[in-house]
């Protein structure tokens, strides 16, 4: 009985891990075309100014990003930074 429960748990965990990986790949490919290098750089410029916390709506207003793009940058900052080689 314990072996069966362990087996079911392992399958469930593996399935969840695979779902997260698939979702992550989809999100990253979507971010590639949602946010251009120039748009990401506008986010970084506002960040470097340091006038606002980047979660503040006023920070988003200073960029050229719409709400969807802005939140993609927040969630995928490291990936975009590497993709566009921003230091």
Kinemage of the C-alpha trace (Angstrom):
@kinemage 1
@onewidth
@group {chain A} dominant
@subgroup {mainchain}
@vectorlist {calphas} color= white
{ca unk a 1} P 0.000 0.000 0.000
{ca unk a 2} L 2.781 2.447 0.904
{ca unk a 3} L 4.569 1.589 -2.322
{ca unk a 4} L 1.452 2.374 -4.350
{ca unk a 5} L 0.951 5.741 -2.623
{ca unk a 6} L 4.617 6.606 -3.178
{ca unk a 7} L 4.337 5.674 -6.846
{ca unk a 8} L 1.214 7.830 -7.319
{ca unk a 9} L 2.906 10.769 -5.581
{ca unk a 10} L 5.992 10.459 -7.789
{ca unk a 11} L 3.879 10.425 -10.950
{ca unk a 12} L 1.925 13.476 -9.761
{ca unk a 13} L 5.100 15.396 -8.905
{ca unk a 14} L 6.702 14.538 -12.243
{ca unk a 15} L 3.551 15.599 -14.120
{ca unk a 16} L 3.492 18.949 -12.281
{ca unk a 17} L 7.192 19.541 -12.988
{ca unk a 18} L 6.679 18.831 -16.683
{ca unk a 19} L 3.685 21.201 -16.785
{ca unk a 20} L 5.707 24.000 -15.201
{ca unk a 21} L 8.563 23.434 -17.649
{ca unk a 22} L 6.207 23.498 -20.630
{ca unk a 23} L 4.480 26.627 -19.339
{ca unk a 24} L 7.848 28.273 -18.733
{ca unk a 25} L 8.982 27.583 -22.316
{ca unk a 26} L 5.712 28.949 -23.703
{ca unk a 27} L 5.952 32.045 -21.533
{ca unk a 28} L 9.537 32.711 -22.591
{ca unk a 29} L 8.794 32.322 -26.282
{ca unk a 30} L 5.815 34.653 -25.848
{ca unk a 31} L 8.001 37.201 -24.057
{ca unk a 32} L 10.473 37.142 -26.937
{ca unk a 33} L 7.982 38.729 -29.275
{ca unk a 34} L 6.037 40.736 -26.694
{ca unk a 35} L 9.001 42.777 -25.513
{ca unk a 36} L 11.610 44.113 -27.918
{ca unk a 37} L 15.131 45.011 -26.876
{ca unk a 38} L 14.275 48.719 -27.030
{ca unk a 39} L 11.213 48.227 -24.855
{ca unk a 40} L 13.211 46.220 -22.327
{ca unk a 41} L 15.862 48.941 -22.327
{ca unk a 42} L 13.178 51.536 -21.506
{ca unk a 43} L 12.290 49.428 -18.446
{ca unk a 44} L 15.964 49.241 -17.432
{ca unk a 45} L 16.371 53.019 -17.829
{ca unk a 46} L 13.461 53.683 -15.470
{ca unk a 47} L 14.947 51.141 -13.079
{ca unk a 48} L 18.337 52.899 -13.166
{ca unk a 49} L 16.746 56.283 -12.451
{ca unk a 50} L 15.603 54.806 -9.131
{ca unk a 51} L 12.715 57.228 -8.590
{ca unk a 52} L 10.126 54.495 -8.063
{ca unk a 53} L 9.798 50.945 -6.875
{ca unk a 54} L 9.328 48.987 -10.128
{ca unk a 55} L 5.998 47.647 -8.826
{ca unk a 56} L 4.659 51.211 -8.628
{ca unk a 57} L 2.237 52.073 -11.477
{ca unk a 58} L 4.125 55.349 -11.976
{ca unk a 59} L 7.216 53.356 -12.965
{ca unk a 60} L 5.231 51.568 -15.668
{ca unk a 61} L 3.899 54.902 -16.887
{ca unk a 62} L 7.474 56.077 -17.459
{ca unk a 63} L 8.220 53.149 -19.792
{ca unk a 64} L 6.800 52.576 -23.256
{ca unk a 65} L 5.351 49.215 -22.188
{ca unk a 66} L 1.693 48.297 -21.908
{ca unk a 67} L 0.481 46.491 -18.796
{ca unk a 68} L 0.871 42.986 -20.257
{ca unk a 69} L 4.417 43.661 -21.470
{ca unk a 70} L 5.377 45.292 -18.178
{ca unk a 71} L 4.314 42.313 -16.109
{ca unk a 72} L 6.096 39.951 -18.493
{ca unk a 73} L 9.275 41.950 -17.895
{ca unk a 74} L 8.754 41.765 -14.133
{ca unk a 75} L 8.265 37.993 -14.255
{ca unk a 76} L 11.017 37.264 -16.799
{ca unk a 77} L 13.585 39.948 -16.022
{ca unk a 78} L 16.581 37.602 -15.759
{ca unk a 79} L 15.691 35.802 -18.962
{ca unk a 80} L 15.259 39.078 -20.888
{ca unk a 81} L 18.453 40.511 -19.435
{ca unk a 82} L 20.364 37.475 -20.704
{ca unk a 83} L 18.505 37.440 -24.029
{ca unk a 84} L 19.284 41.083 -24.792
{ca unk a 85} L 22.718 41.075 -23.084
{ca unk a 86} L 21.930 44.060 -20.881
{ca unk a 87} L 24.376 44.779 -18.063
